[in-house]
């Protein structure tokens, strides 16, 4: 099985979280919005040098964000307002559906949703 790794999953994997051990060795498929989100988190927590170092070492398969994906993601967010999905999460979820990938996350809003592998 192949997965779309959202930011939560990538961070947990990079921090060697035991819950994500079984995903070591998988190709990390994601999108540029998730890369930006992770860079922002590292920048905020550890500073620019650490964020730049992480970015330099990052090795991801990036899926293209098309206008169709964006509009579907915006509609997904609109249809699920109560869950307060971020745009990167909505885009990632739509990309996972488009490319027949399981959406890998630990974000609570996605628990029990179709096409999601929820790992806390």
PEGIQUI-V21785 format. One record per pair of residues at least 24 apart in sequence whose ideal C-beta (glycine too) atoms are under 10 Angstrom apart, sorted by the first residue. I is the first residue (numbers start at 0). GAP is how many residues later the second one is. D is the distance in Angstrom with one decimal. If there is no record, write none. Layout:
I:GAP:D
I:GAP:D
This chain:
0:25:8.9
0:99:10.0
0:100:8.5
0:101:5.9
0:103:9.8
0:116:8.4
1:24:7.5
1:25:7.1
1:27:6.6
1:59:9.6
1:94:9.5
1:97:8.2
1:98:7.9
1:99:5.2
1:100:7.3
1:102:9.8
2:24:8.6
2:25:8.4
2:26:6.7
2:27:9.4
2:93:7.9
2:98:5.8
2:99:5.0
2:100:7.4
2:101:4.2
2:102:9.6
2:114:6.7
3:24:9.3
3:25:5.4
3:26:6.6
3:27:8.1
3:30:8.9
3:57:9.9
3:59:7.5
3:88:5.7
3:89:7.9
3:90:9.6
3:91:5.8
3:92:3.8
3:93:9.0
3:94:9.6
3:95:7.2
3:96:9.8
3:97:4.3
3:98:7.1
3:99:5.2
3:100:6.5
3:101:8.9
3:111:9.3
3:112:9.9
3:113:9.7
4:24:6.4
4:25:5.0
4:26:9.8
4:29:7.4
4:55:8.0
4:56:9.6
4:87:8.4
4:91:9.6
4:96:9.2
4:98:8.9
4:99:5.3
4:100:8.4
5:24:7.2
5:25:9.4
5:27:9.8
5:28:6.1
5:31:8.8
5:32:9.8
5:80:9.6
5:82:7.6
5:83:6.2
5:85:9.7
5:86:4.9
5:87:8.1
5:89:9.9
5:90:8.7
5:97:6.7
5:98:6.6
5:99:4.4
5:100:8.5
5:101:6.8
5:104:8.2
5:110:9.6
6:26:8.6
6:27:4.7
6:28:8.6
6:29:9.1
6:30:4.5
6:31:5.2
6:32:9.8
6:33:9.3
6:34:7.3
6:79:8.9
6:81:6.5
6:82:7.9
6:85:8.1
6:98:8.4
6:99:10.0
6:100:8.6
7:26:9.3
7:29:9.5
7:30:9.6
7:81:8.6
7:84:10.0
7:96:8.5
7:97:5.1
7:98:4.6
7:99:5.2
7:100:9.8
7:102:9.1
7:110:10.0
7:111:8.9
7:112:9.6
8:25:9.1
8:83:9.7
8:94:9.0
8:95:4.4
8:96:5.7
8:97:6.7
8:98:9.1
8:108:8.8
8:110:7.2
9:24:6.7
9:25:8.7
9:27:9.2
9:28:5.9
9:48:8.8
9:50:8.1
9:94:9.0
9:95:10.0
10:26:9.4
10:27:6.3
10:30:6.9
10:31:8.7
10:95:9.1
11:92:9.4
11:93:9.4
11:94:6.3
11:107:7.6
11:108:9.2
12:91:9.1
13:24:8.4
13:28:9.4
13:40:7.8
13:43:9.7
13:44:9.3
16:89:8.7
16:102:8.7
16:103:9.6
18:87:7.6
18:100:5.2
18:101:6.5
19:84:8.5
19:86:8.4
19:99:6.3
21:97:8.8
22:81:6.9
22:94:9.1
22:96:8.2
25:78:8.8
26:32:9.1
26:33:8.4
26:34:5.5
27:30:8.6
27:31:7.3
27:32:4.9
27:33:6.8
27:34:9.6
27:76:9.6
28:31:7.2
28:32:4.6
28:33:8.0
28:34:6.4
28:63:9.7
28:66:8.5
28:67:8.7
28:70:7.6
28:72:6.2
28:75:9.4
29:28:9.5
29:30:5.2
29:31:7.5
29:32:6.5
29:33:7.3
29:58:9.5
29:62:7.0
29:65:8.4
29:66:9.9
29:74:9.6
30:29:8.7
30:30:9.8
30:31:5.9
30:32:5.1
30:33:7.9
30:34:5.7
30:38:8.6
30:57:7.7
30:60:6.2
30:61:6.1
30:63:9.8
30:64:5.8
30:65:9.9
31:28:9.1
31:30:5.7
31:31:8.8
31:32:8.9
31:33:6.9
31:56:9.4
31:59:9.5
32:29:9.8
32:32:6.9
32:40:9.5
32:53:8.9
32:54:7.0
32:55:4.0
32:56:9.0
32:57:9.5
32:58:5.5
32:59:7.3
32:62:9.5
33:26:8.2
33:28:8.9
33:29:9.9
33:54:5.6
33:55:8.8
33:57:8.4
33:58:6.1
33:61:9.6
34:25:6.7
34:27:7.3
34:53:9.5
35:52:7.6
36:49:7.8
36:50:9.5
36:51:5.0
36:52:8.9
36:55:9.6
37:50:9.6
61:33:9.9
62:28:9.3
62:29:8.8
62:32:4.9
62:33:9.0
62:35:8.1
62:36:6.2
62:38:8.6
63:31:8.6
63:34:9.9
63:35:10.0
64:26:6.0
64:27:9.6
64:29:9.0
64:30:7.3
65:28:9.8
65:29:9.3
65:32:8.5
67:26:8.7
67:30:8.0
68:25:5.1
68:26:6.0
68:28:9.4
68:29:6.4
68:30:9.9
69:24:8.4
71:25:8.2
71:26:8.1
79:29:8.0
79:33:9.2
81:27:9.2
82:24:9.5
82:25:9.0
82:26:4.3
82:27:8.3
82:30:9.0
83:25:6.9
84:24:5.9
84:25:8.3
